[in-house]
Amino acid sequence: MSDEISIIRASENNLKDLSLKIPKKKITVFTGVSGSGKSSLCLDTIAAESRRELNETFPSFIQQYLPKYGRPKVEHMENMPVTIVIDQKKPAANTRSTVGTYTDIYALLRLLFSRVGEPFIGYSDTFSFNHPAGSCPRCDGLGTVTELDIHKLVDFNKCLNDEDVIHFPTFTTGAWRWKRYAYSGLFDLDKKIKDYTQEELDLFLYSPQIRLKNPPSNWPKSAKFEGMYPRMYRSIITTKEGKRQQKVLDKMISTFECPDCHGTRVNEKVRSCRINGKNIADVVEMPISEAVHFINSIDNPLAVDIKRELIKRLQALNDIGLGYLSLSRGTGTLSGGEAQRIKIAKYINSALTDMAYVLDEPSVGLHPQDIARLKKSLRHLRDHGNTILIVEHHREIIAMADHIVDMGPQAGSNGGEITFQGSYADLLKSDTITGKMLQYKSSIKKNIRKPTCFSHIQNADLHNLKNLSVDIPQGVLTVIAGVAGSGKSSLMEYFQNHCEKEVIFIGQKNIGINLRSTPATYLNISDTIRKLFAHESKSNMQLFSFNSKGACPACGGKGIIVSDMAFMESIETVCDVCHGTRYSAEALRSKYRGKNIAEVMDMSVDEAIAFFPEQPFLSQLRALNRVGLGYLHLNQSMSTLSGGELQRIKLADQLHRRGEIFILDEPTDGLHLDDIHKLLQLFNEMTDEGNTLILIEHSLDVMKEADYIIELGPGGGESGGDLLFAGTIPELLHCEESVTRPYLIESLPVGNQQR
């Protein structure tokens, strides 16, 4: 039927020849424990094939510039709509990109001010901080100024012939950049810089690029002379080289709010143009919820059309729970969940229909109050005539689904099967792990730990915190709660900076991985495994590395052969010599306890624990198992892992610590309800071992397991930053000011019994 998407025999990653039908123009949620195959089916098969086939509709010349999507392992797919993936990847970091520019709302605001702002100062481009007519001349539209302390870069008590006269790697005495000054013929190389005449000092420090009239013979013919200041700003501070040498630069530069535009990015002329007493800089600084009221208050007939479009876009952001953001907020400062919700709001107003939208855990980072807004937005997207496919663990999102596909029964090689398909009501009656966990309502724990002492925070004012004072307990499990943007992360950042003890912060950001990083390389056990094979076969250990002597000669250790098809997409085929193992025949002939190197490195962590019962790295493998990552393969690329999985790998690396203070930022992100309960067991064990655990969390199941809870709010952004409650969970149930309280009460079993 054309009203269903058909997938026949999908076997991507751990999928076991799955065939299924998914209803169109409905919300389908894919559930299952972590590693069960949800993303493999929804993202790596359905979305990847749709995007690949869409790319093939373009001329071959255009295709070479489009993102490449490999052909997923699926026999056949039918009735597939064009698919848009709304993931949690943040827009590319760019100092000139804001929420306003990313959503195109700023372009509409510029048009509005050019039409009805008074006095009239010019057309739309005049109001852009990315245009010479509108940008602040001091900061060039960045809102911040970077100043170089020349005395920390140059030693004025030395001459150019002295060692270490310029304190930057590529300017060291004898280096090529040093030669641009020493070989210019403009300076006495034995004269101290502090003794230069004013003319010499101006040349040395401030000269723009100039061609020398009669340069010495050792001066390069094509070179231009340039002073230290312009050269550092042009070729170091604003370039990739500056990022590589950031630690060196940090000692000699300072960045602060532009004193001319006060961080607004626009010049005085732009700031003079107002509507109802507000200029464009004032409007973009408002929380989006306030900006909606301001736009509604404009009654100029010339603004009618622009007002309608602005309200539509601003309201979409407000409705999805982002009303606390300002349009001036840099996109680089957004969380993954915020970036994803901005994308959802963007598509809600799209005229496109009959599309498929794939969302990867849109509930991440959301308080139960915010979930209600998200559900409304997702239904709006569906009711516009679109198919919504969601990978999700949150109870409320699963409950709203028109159709559910539950994956399992376990993770990794024990997953990849469909354990249930149907409605939410039928899932609750099923015998699957997901069905059982959705029916289960945990109660508040009875044995609440007593704090050993408290850390006192006085008048914290970081970001949106409003002179907040609170005592943070030690020796217990504490949850920091509150709606998105309420100040939870700001409070923890302030605590880290002012805590007398070292604090171990475990977030979800990158852990310095690359395409060749695997759990085995991260745990530093690859060489130990190679030594075992080398000892057994009396060979060189390099024979057991596909990056060295052990590489398959046909594919060079890649496991695939890439055929360049000029303008057309390159064709990747599994190497028919090593069959994708990456190793040479000689390496594969050697065995350790009946397994070759490829078979051992392809083991899951759990399989490796059973295979290496007496090896010194067993404790590291068990640590990964304790944090719920036993399904990962030793040779799995860590670039394929989610933020939550990377976070738990970092946690596994710290499990041996005792008496420490840990802060974990939303550790249950991406976890099935069953996995959350396993992780809570670990957190309780860590606390019982003498550690202090502080969790920034939205999960009600985690809150019910806490010894202490601190709630911030009541809203996000300017509406947040206040302390609503600090105490135990039973005490919270009687706090009228708490935003979390009604959701917590609703999640309790009948009778609200403590256990």
Long-range contacts (C-beta under 8 A, 24 or more apart in sequence): 1-79, 2-79, 3-79, 4-79, 5-46, 5-77, 5-78, 5-79, 5-80, 5-81, 5-356, 5-387, 6-76, 6-77, 6-78, 6-79, 7-41, 7-45, 7-46, 7-74, 7-77, 8-74, 8-75, 8-76, 8-77, 8-78, 9-74, 9-75, 9-76, 10-41, 10-45, 10-72, 10-73, 10-74, 10-75, 11-73, 11-74, 12-40, 12-41, 12-44, 12-45, 12-72, 12-73, 12-74, 13-37, 13-40, 13-44, 13-416, 14-40, 14-412, 14-413, 14-415, 14-416, 15-40, 15-41, 15-45, 15-73, 15-416, 16-416, 16-417, 18-416, 18-417, 18-418, 20-405, 20-418, 20-421, 22-46, 22-387, 22-389, 22-403, 22-405, 23-387, 23-402, 23-403, 24-79, 24-81, 24-387, 25-354, 25-382, 25-385, 25-386, 25-387, 26-382, 26-387, 26-388, 26-402, 26-403, 27-378, 27-379, 27-382, 27-388, 27-390, 27-400, 27-401, 27-402, 27-403, 28-387, 28-388, 28-389, 28-390, 28-401, 28-402, 28-403, 28-404, 28-405, 29-390, 29-391, 29-392, 29-397, 29-398, 29-400, 29-401, 29-403, 29-404, 29-405, 30-389, 30-390, 30-391, 30-392, 30-404, 30-405, 30-406, 30-407, 31-392, 31-393, 31-398, 31-404, 31-405, 31-406, 31-407, 31-427, 31-434, 31-672, 32-406, 32-407, 32-408, 32-415, 32-419, 32-433, 32-434, 32-672, 33-408, 33-410, 33-411, 33-415, 33-433, 33-672, 33-674, 33-675, 34-411, 34-628, 34-631, 34-644, 34-645, 34-670, 34-671, 34-672, 34-675, 35-411, 35-412, 35-415, 35-631, 35-632, 36-407, 36-408, 36-409, 36-410, 36-411, 36-415, 36-416, 36-672, 37-407, 37-415, 37-416, 37-417, 38-391, 38-407, 39-360, 39-391, 40-416, 41-405, 41-407, 42-358, 42-389, 42-391, 43-85, 43-358, 43-360, 43-391, 44-72, 45-72, 45-73, 45-74, 46-77, 46-80, 46-83, 46-356, 46-358, 46-389, 47-83, 47-85, 47-356, 47-358, 47-389, 48-72, 49-74, 49-77, 49-80, 50-80, 50-81, 50-82, 50-83, 50-356, 51-83, 51-85, 53-80, 54-82, 54-83, 55-569, 56-569, 60-567, 60-568, 61-567, 63-567, 63-568, 63-569, 64-567, 64-568, 64-569, 68-569, 68-570, 70-572, 80-356, 81-354, 81-355, 81-356, 81-387, 82-354, 82-355, 82-356, 83-355, 83-356, 83-357, 83-358, 84-347, 84-355, 84-356, 84-357, 84-358, 85-358, 85-360, 86-340, 86-343, 86-344, 86-347, 86-357, 86-358, 86-359, 86-360, 86-362, 87-340, 87-359, 87-360, 88-336, 88-337, 88-339, 88-340, 88-360, 88-361, 88-364, 88-643, 89-336, 89-339, 90-331, 90-332, 90-334, 90-336, 90-339, 91-331, 91-339, 93-331, 93-332, 94-331, 94-332, 95-142, 95-330, 95-332, 96-129, 96-130, 96-141, 96-142, 97-330, 97-331, 97-332, 98-284, 98-327, 98-328, 98-329, 98-330, 98-331, 99-325, 99-326, 99-327, 99-328, 99-329, 99-331, 99-334, 99-342, 100-284, 100-327, 100-328, 101-130, 102-331, 102-342, 103-313, 103-317, 103-327, 103-342, 103-345, 103-346, 104-313, 105-310, 105-313, 105-314, 105-327, 106-284, 106-327, 108-306, 108-309, 108-310, 108-313, 109-280, 109-283, 109-284, 109-310, 109-327, 110-280, 111-306, 112-275, 112-295, 112-298, 112-303, 112-306, 112-307, 112-310, 113-273, 113-275, 113-279, 113-280, 115-300, 115-302, 115-303, 115-306, 116-275, 116-298, 116-300, 116-302, 116-303, 117-273, 117-274, 117-275, 117-279, 117-280, 118-273, 118-274, 118-275, 119-272, 119-273, 120-273, 121-269, 121-270, 121-272, 121-273, 126-269, 126-270, 127-266, 127-270, 127-273, 127-280, 129-264, 129-265, 129-266, 134-266, 134-267, 134-270, 135-265, 135-266, 135-267, 136-258, 136-260, 136-261, 136-264, 136-265, 136-266, 136-267, 137-260, 137-267, 138-258, 138-259, 138-260, 138-261, 139-258, 139-260, 139-261, 139-265, 141-265, 141-266, 142-258, 142-265, 143-257, 143-258, 143-261, 143-263, 143-264, 143-265, 144-255, 144-256, 144-257, 144-258, 144-263, 145-255, 145-256, 145-257, 145-258, 145-259, 146-233, 146-237, 146-253, 146-254, 146-255, 147-253, 147-254, 147-255, 147-256, 148-229, 148-232, 148-233, 148-237, 148-252, 148-253, 149-252, 149-253, 149-254, 150-205, 150-228, 150-229, 152-251, 152-252, 153-228, 153-232, 153-252, 154-193, 154-228, 155-193, 156-192, 156-193, 156-194, 157-192, 157-193, 157-194, 158-192, 158-193, 159-188, 159-189, 159-190, 159-191, 159-192, 159-193, 160-187, 160-189, 160-193, 161-189, 161-190, 165-193, 166-228, 167-248, 167-252, 168-232, 168-236, 168-245, 168-248, 169-245, 169-248, 170-241, 177-231, 179-218, 180-223, 180-225, 180-226, 180-231, 183-215, 183-216, 183-218, 183-219, 184-212, 184-215, 184-216, 184-219, 184-225, 185-212, 185-214, 185-215, 185-216, 185-219, 186-212, 186-225, 202-227, 203-227, 204-228, 205-229, 206-230, 264-328, 265-328, 275-300, 281-328, 283-327, 284-326, 284-327, 284-328, 285-326, 285-328, 286-326, 286-327, 287-323, 287-324, 287-325, 287-326, 287-717, 287-718, 287-719, 288-314, 288-317, 288-318, 288-322, 288-323, 288-324, 288-325, 288-326, 288-327, 289-318, 289-323, 289-324, 289-719, 290-718, 291-327, 292-318, 292-323, 312-349, 313-345, 313-349, 316-345, 316-346, 316-348, 316-349, 316-377, 317-342, 317-345, 319-345, 319-373, 319-376, 319-377, 320-344, 320-345, 320-348, 320-373, 320-374, 320-377, 321-366, 321-370, 321-373, 321-374, 321-483, 321-484, 321-716, 322-484, 323-715, 323-716, 323-717, 324-484, 324-485, 324-715, 324-716, 324-717, 324-718, 324-719, 324-720, 325-485, 325-716, 325-717, 326-717, 335-365, 336-364, 336-365, 336-508, 336-643, 337-362, 337-364, 337-365, 337-366, 337-484, 338-365, 338-484, 340-364, 341-374, 341-377, 344-374, 344-377, 344-378, 344-381, 345-377, 347-381, 348-377, 348-380, 348-381, 348-384, 353-384, 353-385, 353-386, 354-385, 354-386, 355-386, 355-387, 356-386, 356-387, 356-388, 356-389, 357-381, 357-386, 357-387, 357-388, 357-389, 358-389, 358-390, 358-391, 359-388, 359-389, 359-390, 359-391, 359-392, 360-391, 361-390, 361-391, 361-392, 361-393, 361-394, 361-669, 361-670, 362-390, 362-392, 362-397, 363-392, 363-393, 363-394, 363-396, 363-397, 364-666, 364-669, 364-670, 365-484, 365-666, 365-669, 365-698, 366-484, 366-698, 367-481, 367-482, 367-483, 367-484, 367-486, 367-698, 367-739, 367-740, 368-396, 368-698, 368-700, 368-740, 368-743, 369-483, 369-739, 369-743, 370-483, 370-484, 371-396, 371-397, 372-396, 375-400, 393-670, 393-671, 393-672, 393-673, 395-438, 395-673, 398-424, 398-427, 398-434, 398-438, 399-424, 399-438, 406-430, 406-432, 406-434, 406-435, 408-432, 408-433, 408-434, 409-433, 410-631, 411-630, 411-631, 412-604, 412-606, 412-630, 412-631, 412-632, 412-633, 413-604, 413-631, 414-631, 415-631, 433-672, 433-674, 434-672, 434-673, 434-674, 437-672, 437-673, 437-674, 437-677, 438-673, 440-673, 441-747, 441-748, 441-749, 442-701, 442-704, 442-705, 442-747, 442-749, 443-704, 443-748, 443-749, 443-752, 443-753, 443-754, 443-755, 444-704, 444-729, 444-730, 444-748, 444-752, 444-754, 444-755, 445-704, 445-705, 445-754, 445-755, 446-754, 446-755, 448-707, 448-728, 448-729, 448-730, 449-475, 449-476, 449-477, 449-687, 449-707, 450-475, 450-476, 450-707, 451-475, 451-476, 451-707, 451-708, 452-476, 455-495, 455-499, 455-500, 457-491, 457-494, 457-495, 457-498, 460-490, 460-491, 460-494, 462-490, 462-491, 462-493, 462-494, 463-487, 463-490, 463-493, 463-721, 464-490, 464-717, 464-718, 464-720, 464-721, 465-490, 465-491, 465-494, 465-721, 466-721, 466-722, 468-712, 468-721, 468-722, 468-723, 469-723, 470-710, 470-723, 470-726, 471-726, 472-694, 472-710, 473-692, 473-707, 473-708, 474-661, 474-692, 475-687, 475-690, 475-692, 476-687, 476-692, 476-693, 476-707, 476-708, 477-683, 477-684, 477-687, 477-693, 477-695, 477-705, 477-706, 477-707, 477-708, 478-692, 478-693, 478-694, 478-695, 478-706, 478-707, 478-708, 478-709, 478-710, 479-694, 479-695, 479-696, 479-697, 479-702, 479-703, 479-706, 479-708, 479-709, 479-710, 480-694, 480-695, 480-696, 480-697, 480-709, 480-710, 480-711, 480-712, 481-697, 481-698, 481-703, 481-709, 481-710, 481-711, 481-712, 481-740, 482-711, 482-712, 482-713, 482-720, 482-724, 482-739, 482-740, 483-713, 483-714, 483-715, 483-716, 483-720, 483-739, 484-716, 485-715, 485-716, 485-717, 485-720, 486-712, 486-713, 486-714, 486-715, 486-716, 486-720, 486-721, 487-712, 487-720, 487-721, 488-696, 488-712, 489-665, 489-696, 490-721, 491-710, 491-712, 492-663, 492-665, 492-694, 492-696, 495-663, 495-694, 496-663, 499-661, 501-661, 502-660, 502-661, 503-661, 503-662, 503-663, 504-654, 504-657, 504-660, 504-661, 504-662, 504-663, 505-663, 505-665, 506-647, 506-650, 506-651, 506-654, 506-662, 506-663, 506-664, 506-665, 506-667, 507-647, 507-665, 508-643, 508-644, 508-646, 508-647, 508-665, 508-666, 508-669, 509-643, 510-646, 511-638, 511-646, 511-649, 511-650, 513-638, 513-639, 513-646, 514-639, 515-637, 515-639, 516-547, 516-637, 517-637, 517-638, 517-639, 518-633, 518-634, 518-635, 518-636, 518-637, 518-638, 519-605, 519-624, 519-629, 519-632, 519-633, 519-634, 519-636, 519-638, 519-649, 520-601, 520-634, 520-635, 522-638, 522-649, 523-617, 523-620, 523-621, 523-624, 525-617, 525-620, 525-621, 525-634, 526-601, 528-615, 528-616, 528-617, 529-597, 529-600, 529-601, 529-634, 530-597, 532-592, 532-615, 533-590, 533-592, 533-597, 533-600, 536-590, 536-591, 536-592, 537-590, 537-591, 539-590, 543-584, 543-586, 543-587, 543-590, 544-583, 544-587, 544-590, 544-597, 546-582, 546-583, 546-587, 549-584, 550-583, 550-584, 550-586, 550-587, 550-597, 551-582, 551-583, 551-584, 552-577, 552-578, 552-581, 552-582, 552-583, 552-584, 553-577, 553-584, 554-578, 555-582, 557-582, 557-583, 558-582, 600-634, 601-633, 601-634, 601-635, 602-633, 602-634, 602-635, 603-633, 603-634, 604-630, 604-631, 604-632, 604-633, 604-634, 605-629, 605-630, 605-631, 605-632, 605-633, 605-634, 606-630, 606-631, 608-634, 619-656, 620-652, 623-652, 623-653, 623-655, 623-656, 624-649, 624-652, 626-652, 626-655, 626-682, 627-651, 627-652, 627-655, 627-679, 627-682, 628-671, 628-675, 628-678, 628-679, 628-682, 642-669, 642-670, 643-669, 643-670, 644-668, 644-669, 644-670, 644-671, 645-670, 648-679, 655-686, 657-691, 658-689, 658-690, 658-691, 659-690, 659-691, 660-691, 660-692, 661-691, 661-692, 661-694, 662-686, 662-691, 662-692, 662-693, 662-694, 663-694, 663-695, 663-696, 664-693, 664-694, 664-695, 664-696, 665-696, 666-695, 666-696, 666-697, 666-698, 667-695, 667-697, 668-697, 668-699, 668-701, 668-702, 673-701, 676-701, 676-702, 677-701, 680-705, 700-743, 700-744, 700-747, 701-747, 703-729, 703-740, 703-744, 704-729, 704-744, 704-747, 704-748, 711-738, 711-739, 711-740, 713-739, 714-739, 730-754
